[in-house]
Amino acid sequence: MTEISASTVAALRSQTGAGMMECKKALAEAGGDTQKAADILRKKGLQAADQRAGRMTREGRVFSYIHHNQKVGVLLELGTETDFAARSDEVEQLLKDLAMHIAAASPTPLAVDRDGVPAEVLAREKAILLEQDDMKGKPEPIREKIVAGRLEKFVTERVLLEQEYVKDPEKKVRDLVAAVVAKTGENVRITRFARFEVGA
């Protein structure tokens, strides 16, 4: 069995925010490989988030962020199951990370999840894609297939939960939320957000 040092456990805990015992178990499972252990913890966090996703979030916080240039601002509402979780350090940090991401993300997110993307935005984008030069002369089934793929990319890039996190493109925004769900043991969800930019 691989010897797991306390410093390795501490380093993994610092990297992932998971508890000491969870880090130790993940390192043992990964044979001491820190990256594999981090992946194991991420998968467990996502599973925990999926299991808690249906639970009601009647508490929460509204958070405001003004970018350093004073030209971009974000209002963000985050739902939690209890007031205790809403006031936790983990939720506070998540709010800061999410608000900064919304302020800096390119393209700017349109909605929290796929269901929130307005139908008229999708219809307009589809019409634009169908009119592109490389679509001319292609059979209808082929055009529809290509447009469906490009529309999927458009949605993925503009839905907040599916965007790559600006400070760590290896993670999606949903991974940040899932990590906090795993730490707090509660369902945590982004309810809504608004982004303001001078001159936009």
Helices and strands as residue ranges (DSSP letters): H 6-16, H 20-29, H 34-52, E 59-66, E 72-80, H 83-86, H 89-104, G 114-116, H 119-130, G 133-135, H 140-158, G 160-162, E 164-165, E 168-172, H 173-184, E 188-197
